Amino acid sequence: MPTDANATLTGPDSAARAHAALFDEVAARKTRRHERVRLDNTRQPPSRRASFAFFDRWLAAQDLAGCHALDLGCGRGEVSVQIARRGAKVSGVDISEESLARASALAAHHGVADLIEFGSGDAEKLPFPDRSFDFAVSAGVMSFVAFDRVAEELARVMKRDGTAVLLDTLGHNPIANLGRRNSLAHGRTTKYQVDNVMTANHLDRLRACFGSVEVHVFDLATVPMMLVENALLRIHPGLLHLTAPVSALLRFVDRGLLRIRPLRRYAFRIVVILRWPRVRDEA
């Protein structure tokens, strides 16, 4: 299951309830003390760090002081806290009450509780006025929601010169899809997510809502290692360090492989930078 994939409230009620129950359970299971929760890409298993490392570097180059930022599907709050520590005022929205409680505690631990307002909200009908945000981030959310509706909502609440960033996965890699089906069989994700995972077609549809859609792809050779890491995690999280050298080598290989255009379709993770938001009456 994608890390931080924690937001949807609409769509079929049964799917919303299933997602809420799933993410409540995930949040309750992850019981690390706040001082051990890392706020950068190293909180991910070694094979999955490339896209998050890219996001860390991209974020470090942004001037967020005084900005109003949205963390859509904020989960346990790592990204919200990361953004708030750069001086932004953050609104974090999630479906999971357990996740929101842990996010609030994490923000308090890092001294940024006054900069973040966490709350339950509808990803497909955001409780914010038009043009509210300078910046938005959504990590692992878009396969759990009605994609086009949430894209429209993101465009609606973004300021005209604002930027939104999606960190998510693509659904074309057969090995990754095998992992998704295995996760579904073991109750670690939902059928809704497996059936609605993002594809290249979804990326094309983003252009209806944003004038600029900039796609960065990651993780191809690293995908088999992700299955190994999943197995090790079920034994003991401390075993993950065994995969670090191989994962580092595979991330290096990916930098070459993913320059080959036909292979980019089979990347597992993507970072999409969206600019120039527009709404229906502007299209």
C-alpha positions in Angstrom: 0.0 0.0 0.0 1.4 3.5 -0.8 2.6 5.3 2.2 0.4 8.1 3.4 -2.5 7.1 1.1 -5.1 8.3 3.5 -7.8 10.4 2.0 -11.3 9.9 0.5 -14.7 10.6 1.9 -17.0 10.4 -1.1 -17.7 7.8 -3.8 -19.7 4.8 -2.6 -20.2 5.0 1.1 -19.0 1.4 1.5 -15.6 2.4 0.0 -15.3 5.4 2.2 -16.0 3.3 5.3 -13.5 0.7 4.1 -10.8 3.3 3.6 -11.4 4.9 6.9 -11.2 1.6 8.7 -8.1 0.6 6.8 -6.2 3.8 7.6 -7.3 3.9 11.2 -5.8 0.4 11.6 -2.6 1.4 9.8 -2.2 4.5 12.0 -2.8 2.5 15.1 -0.3 -0.1 14.1 2.5 2.3 13.4 3.4 3.2 17.0 6.8 4.8 16.7 7.6 7.5 19.2 7.4 11.0 17.8 11.1 11.6 18.1 11.8 8.6 15.9 9.5 9.7 13.1 11.7 11.1 10.3 10.5 14.1 8.3 12.4 13.3 5.1 12.7 10.5 2.6 14.5 8.2 5.0 11.2 7.4 6.7 10.5 5.2 3.6 12.0 1.8 3.0 15.3 2.0 1.1 13.9 1.0 -2.3 11.1 3.6 -2.2 13.1 6.7 -1.4 13.8 8.1 -4.9 10.6 10.0 -5.4 10.5 11.3 -1.8 14.1 12.4 -2.0 13.2 14.4 -5.2 10.3 16.0 -3.3 12.6 16.9 -0.4 15.0 18.6 -2.8 12.2 20.4 -4.6 10.6 21.5 -1.4 13.9 22.9 -0.1 14.1 25.2 -3.1 10.6 26.7 -2.4 10.0 29.8 -0.4 7.0 28.8 1.7 7.3 31.4 4.5 3.8 32.9 5.0 2.2 30.6 2.4 -1.1 28.8 3.0 -0.6 25.2 2.2 -3.0 22.2 1.9 -1.9 18.7 2.8 -4.6 16.6 1.2 -4.7 13.1 2.8 -2.3 14.2 5.5 -2.2 10.8 7.2 0.0 10.9 10.3 1.2 14.4 9.5 4.8 14.0 8.4 4.5 16.1 5.3 2.3 18.7 7.1 5.0 19.1 9.7 7.7 19.2 7.0 6.0 22.1 5.3 5.1 23.9 8.5 8.8 23.9 9.5 9.5 25.9 6.4 7.1 28.6 7.6 3.9 27.7 5.9 0.4 27.8 7.5 -0.9 24.3 6.8 -4.4 22.8 6.6 -4.2 19.0 6.8 -7.3 17.0 5.7 -7.8 13.3 6.2 -10.5 10.7 6.6 -8.8 8.7 9.4 -9.5 10.0 12.9 -6.7 7.9 14.2 -4.3 9.4 11.7 -5.4 12.9 12.5 -4.8 12.3 16.3 -1.3 11.1 15.6 -0.7 14.0 13.2 -1.7 16.5 15.9 0.7 14.9 18.4 3.5 14.9 15.9 3.0 18.6 15.1 3.0 19.4 18.9 6.2 17.4 19.3 7.9 19.5 16.6 6.6 22.8 18.0 4.5 23.7 14.9 1.0 22.9 16.2 0.1 26.6 16.0 0.9 26.5 12.2 -1.2 23.5 11.4 -4.9 22.9 11.5 -5.9 19.2 11.1 -9.4 18.1 10.4 -11.6 15.5 8.8 -12.7 16.6 5.3 -14.2 15.5 2.0 -11.4 15.2 -0.6 -14.1 15.5 -3.4 -15.7 18.5 -1.9 -13.1 20.4 0.0 -14.4 22.7 2.8 -12.4 25.7 1.6 -13.2 28.8 -0.5 -12.0 29.2 -4.1 -8.4 30.3 -4.4 -7.4 29.5 -0.8 -4.0 28.0 -1.1 -0.6 29.0 -2.4 0.7 25.4 -2.3 -0.8 21.9 -2.0 0.6 18.4 -1.7 -1.2 15.1 -1.9 0.8 11.9 -1.2 -0.7 8.5 -2.2 -4.3 9.7 -2.3 -5.5 9.8 -5.9 -6.2 6.1 -6.4 -8.5 6.2 -3.3 -10.8 8.9 -4.6 -12.9 9.9 -7.6 -9.9 11.2 -9.6 -11.4 13.8 -11.8 -13.5 15.3 -9.1 -10.5 15.7 -6.7 -8.4 17.2 -9.5 -11.2 19.8 -10.1 -11.3 20.5 -6.4 -7.5 21.0 -6.2 -7.7 23.4 -9.1 -10.6 25.3 -7.5 -8.9 25.9 -4.1 -5.5 26.8 -5.6 -4.5 30.4 -6.2 -3.9 31.3 -9.8 -0.1 31.4 -9.2 -0.2 28.4 -6.8 1.5 25.0 -7.2 0.2 21.5 -6.3 2.3 18.4 -6.0 1.1 14.8 -6.3 3.2 12.0 -5.0 1.7 8.8 -6.1 2.0 5.5 -8.0 1.3 4.4 -11.6 -0.6 1.2 -12.4 1.3 -0.1 -15.5 4.1 -2.1 -13.8 3.1 -5.8 -13.7 5.3 -6.6 -10.7 3.8 -3.7 -8.8 0.3 -4.8 -9.7 1.1 -8.3 -8.4 2.1 -6.6 -5.1 -1.2 -4.7 -5.1 -3.2 -7.9 -5.6 -1.3 -9.5 -2.8 -2.0 -6.6 -0.5 -5.7 -6.8 -1.4 -5.7 -10.5 -0.6 -4.2 -9.8 2.8 -6.4 -6.8 3.6 -3.7 -4.2 3.3 -5.5 -2.2 0.7 -9.0 -2.0 -0.8 -10.5 -3.2 -4.1 -11.4 0.4 -4.9 -7.7 1.4 -4.8 -6.6 -1.6 -6.9 -9.3 -0.9 -9.5 -8.6 2.8 -9.6 -4.8 3.1 -9.5 -3.5 6.0 -11.6 -2.4 5.4 -15.2 -1.0 7.6 -18.0 -4.6 8.4 -19.0 -5.2 10.0 -15.6 -2.1 12.1 -16.0 -3.5 13.3 -19.4 -6.8 14.2 -17.7 -5.0 16.5 -15.3 -4.6 18.9 -18.2 -8.3 19.8 -18.0 -7.6 21.3 -14.6 -4.1 22.6 -14.8 -2.3 24.5 -17.5 1.1 22.9 -16.7 1.5 19.2 -15.8 5.1 18.3 -15.1 5.7 14.5 -14.5 8.8 13.0 -12.9 9.0 9.2 -12.8 10.9 6.9 -10.4 11.4 3.2 -9.5 11.6 0.5 -12.1 14.5 -1.8 -11.3 13.7 -1.1 -7.6 10.2 -2.6 -7.8 11.2 -6.3 -7.2 13.1 -5.1 -4.1 9.9 -3.6 -2.8 8.4 -7.0 -2.6 11.4 -8.3 -0.7 11.1 -5.3 1.7 7.4 -6.0 2.3 8.3 -9.6 3.3 11.1 -8.4 5.6 8.8 -5.8 7.2 6.4 -8.6 8.2 9.2 -10.4 9.9 10.9 -7.4 11.6 11.3 -3.8 10.5 15.0 -3.9 11.7 15.8 -6.2 8.8 15.2 -3.4 6.2 18.8 -2.2 6.6 19.9 -5.4 4.8 18.3 -4.1 1.5 19.9 -0.6 1.6 23.1 -1.3 -0.5 21.1 -3.2 -3.2 18.4 -0.6 -3.2 20.9 2.2 -3.6 22.5 0.4 -6.6 19.0 -0.1 -8.2 18.1 3.5 -7.7 21.3 4.4 -9.6 20.3 1.9 -12.4 16.8 3.5 -12.6 18.3 6.9 -13.3 19.6 5.5 -16.6 16.6 3.2 -17.4 14.0 5.8 -16.9 15.6 8.1 -19.5 14.4 5.6 -22.1 10.9 7.0 -23.0 9.1 3.6 -23.5 10.2 2.4 -20.1 8.9 5.5 -18.3 5.3 4.1 -18.5 6.4 1.2 -16.2 7.7 3.4 -13.4 6.2 2.7 -10.1 6.2 6.1 -8.4 5.6 9.6 -9.8 5.9 13.1 -8.7 3.5 15.5 -10.6 4.0 19.2 -10.3 0.8 21.1 -11.3 0.7 24.8 -12.1 -1.8 27.3 -13.6 -5.0 25.9 -12.0 -8.2 26.6 -13.8 -11.9 25.8 -13.1 -14.7 25.1 -15.5 -15.7 28.7 -16.2 -12.1 29.4 -17.2 -11.5 26.3 -19.4 
